[in-house]
Amino acid sequence: MADSKRTDYFPIDSFWLPRNFLRDPLMCAIKLARYKFVAKILAKDDIVLDLGCGNGYGSYFFAKFAKEVIGIDLYADIPSVAKQMIGDNLSFIQGDILSPPSLIMDKQFSAVTMVDVIEHFYKEDGEAIIQRYINLLSDNGVMIIGTPSKYTQAFRSTWSKDTHFHEYEPDELDEICQKYFSRTIMFSMNDEIVHTGFNKLAWFIFLLCFK
C-alpha cells in the first residue's frame, strides 16, 4: 500500500544543454558522458525506449547509434522537444512511465534505457518500473539503468536532494534487478571514467540487465 504521507511527483528542471553548460560546464560534460556510455552499448539494429527522456538529449544521442529510439516523458514539453531533436529514427511521446500509453505497451524493444531517472521515484515505484518494462523487452533485450550512488548523497546539491525520492546503494539496486533479469552487470562511474572498481567509491552506477 502506498504511503499516504508521500510527496506527489512534480516537474523537475530537465537537462538543457545551453543553460547547463553555462551553469556548470564540468557537470554538463559528465552528463553527456553518461549518454555516450549508453550509446556505445547500443547496436545499430536496436529498437530503444528511453524512459524519462526529459528534453531529449539522451534520446537524440542514442538515435545516432540505434535503428529507432522512442523517448517518453510526462512533464517535458514534448512538442518543443520533437521540434528540436529531429531524426528519421527518433520520436517522442508525452506519457507517464508509471502508466504508459498503449502505444508503448503494444511494442517490443531490444533496449530500454533510463539515465538519471529511477532516483526521481520512490523505491516501490522504481521497482514497479523495472518489473513493467521487462515485459516490453524482446528476447535477449537489455535494460540500462544509470543512477547516482547513495554513498555520495552527502555531497549532493540541494536540488538533487529535493528531487531524488530514493537513491540506491549499488548492491541494493542490483539485488532488485536480479529478481527480474537472468543476468546483471554493474559499472561504476566517476566523472567521465567508467570502470569496474569498488562501487562504494563511485559517484554514479550503471546496471546492464539482460532478460
C-alpha positions in Angstrom: 0.0 0.0 0.0 1.3 3.5 -0.9 2.3 5.7 2.0 -0.3 8.5 2.3 2.5 10.8 3.5 4.4 10.6 0.3 5.1 13.8 -1.6 3.4 13.9 -5.0 5.7 13.8 -8.0 6.3 17.1 -9.7 8.1 18.6 -12.8 11.8 18.9 -12.4 14.3 21.2 -14.2 15.4 18.8 -17.0 18.8 18.9 -18.5 19.1 21.6 -21.2 22.5 21.9 -22.8 22.8 25.7 -23.3 21.7 26.5 -19.7 23.5 23.7 -18.0 26.8 24.4 -19.8 26.7 28.0 -18.6 25.8 27.0 -15.1 28.4 24.2 -14.7 30.4 23.1 -17.7 32.1 20.3 -15.9 28.8 18.7 -14.8 27.4 19.2 -18.2 30.3 17.2 -19.7 29.8 14.4 -17.2 26.1 14.3 -18.1 26.9 13.9 -21.8 29.5 11.2 -20.9 26.7 9.2 -19.4 24.7 9.3 -22.6 27.9 8.4 -24.5 28.4 5.3 -22.4 24.9 4.1 -23.1 25.1 5.0 -26.8 28.2 2.9 -27.2 26.5 -0.2 -25.8 23.6 0.0 -28.3 23.7 -1.9 -31.5 22.7 -0.5 -34.9 19.6 -2.7 -35.2 18.3 -1.8 -31.6 14.8 -0.5 -31.1 15.2 1.7 -28.0 12.7 3.0 -25.4 14.2 5.9 -23.5 12.3 6.4 -20.2 12.1 9.8 -18.7 13.7 11.4 -21.7 13.3 15.0 -20.5 14.5 17.4 -23.1 15.6 14.6 -25.4 19.3 14.9 -25.4 19.9 11.3 -24.4 17.3 10.0 -26.9 19.0 12.1 -29.7 22.4 10.7 -28.8 21.1 7.1 -28.8 19.4 7.6 -32.1 22.8 8.1 -33.7 23.7 4.5 -32.8 20.4 2.6 -32.9 17.8 1.7 -35.5 14.9 3.5 -33.7 14.5 5.4 -30.5 11.3 6.5 -28.7 11.6 8.9 -25.8 8.8 9.2 -23.3 8.3 11.8 -20.6 5.4 13.2 -18.6 6.5 16.7 -17.7 8.8 17.7 -20.6 7.4 20.0 -23.3 7.3 17.1 -25.8 6.1 19.1 -28.8 9.0 21.5 -28.4 11.5 18.6 -27.8 10.3 16.9 -31.0 10.9 20.1 -33.0 14.5 20.5 -31.7 15.6 16.8 -31.5 15.0 15.7 -35.1 15.8 12.4 -36.7 14.2 10.0 -39.1 14.5 7.3 -36.5 13.6 9.4 -33.4 10.2 10.1 -31.9 8.8 11.3 -28.6 5.6 10.6 -26.6 4.1 12.5 -23.8 3.3 10.0 -21.1 3.7 8.7 -17.6 6.2 5.9 -17.4 4.3 4.5 -14.4 1.2 4.2 -16.5 2.4 4.1 -20.1 0.1 4.6 -23.0 -1.0 1.6 -25.2 1.2 3.0 -28.0 4.2 1.9 -25.8 2.7 -1.2 -24.3 1.9 -2.7 -27.7 5.6 -2.6 -28.8 8.7 -4.6 -28.2 12.1 -3.1 -27.6 15.6 -4.6 -27.7 16.8 -1.9 -25.2 15.1 0.1 -22.5 17.2 3.0 -21.1 16.7 5.2 -18.0 19.6 7.5 -17.1 19.1 9.8 -14.1 15.5 8.7 -13.8 14.9 6.0 -11.3 16.1 8.1 -8.3 13.2 10.5 -9.0 10.7 7.9 -7.9 10.0 6.2 -4.6 11.6 2.8 -4.2 8.4 0.8 -4.7 7.6 2.8 -7.9 11.2 2.3 -9.1 10.8 -1.4 -8.8 7.4 -1.3 -10.5 9.0 0.4 -13.5 11.7 -2.3 -13.7 9.1 -5.0 -13.5 6.7 -3.4 -16.0 9.2 -2.7 -18.8 11.0 -6.0 -18.7 7.8 -7.3 -20.3 8.4 -5.0 -23.2 11.9 -6.3 -23.9 12.4 -8.7 -26.7 14.4 -11.9 -26.1 17.9 -11.1 -25.1 16.9 -7.5 -24.6 18.8 -5.2 -22.2 17.6 -2.6 -19.7 20.3 0.0 -19.0 19.8 1.9 -15.7 22.1 4.8 -14.7 21.7 6.5 -11.3 23.7 8.3 -8.6 25.0 6.2 -5.8 23.5 6.7 -2.4 27.0 6.6 -0.9 27.6 10.1 -2.3 24.4 11.6 -1.1 26.1 13.8 1.5 27.8 15.7 -1.4 24.7 16.1 -3.5 23.3 19.5 -4.3 20.2 20.9 -2.6 18.3 20.5 -5.9 19.2 16.8 -6.1 18.3 16.1 -2.5 14.9 17.8 -3.1 14.1 15.9 -6.3 15.6 12.4 -5.5 12.9 10.4 -3.8 15.1 7.3 -3.4 18.8 6.9 -4.0 20.2 3.4 -4.2 23.2 1.7 -2.8 24.7 -0.1 -5.8 24.2 -3.6 -4.4 20.6 -2.7 -3.4 19.7 -1.9 -6.9 21.5 -4.9 -8.3 19.5 -7.2 -5.9 16.3 -5.7 -7.1 17.2 -6.2 -10.8 18.4 -9.7 -10.2 14.8 -10.7 -9.2 13.7 -9.9 -12.8 16.7 -10.4 -15.1 18.8 -13.5 -15.9 22.0 -11.5 -15.7 23.1 -8.1 -14.4 26.5 -6.3 -14.9 27.4 -3.3 -12.8 29.7 -0.5 -13.8 31.0 2.3 -11.6 31.4 5.9 -12.9 33.4 8.8 -11.6 33.2 11.9 -13.8 33.7 10.6 -17.4 35.5 7.4 -16.3 33.5 4.2 -16.3 35.1 1.2 -14.5 34.5 -2.0 -12.6 36.2 -0.8 -9.4 34.9 -0.6 -5.9 31.3 0.7 -6.2 31.2 2.4 -2.8 33.7 4.9 -4.2 31.6 5.6 -7.3 29.5 8.8 -7.8 27.3 7.1 -10.4 26.4 3.5 -11.2 25.2 1.7 -14.3 23.4 -1.6 -14.4 23.1 -3.6 -17.6 20.3 -6.0 -17.1 19.7 -8.8 -19.6 16.4 -10.6 -20.0 
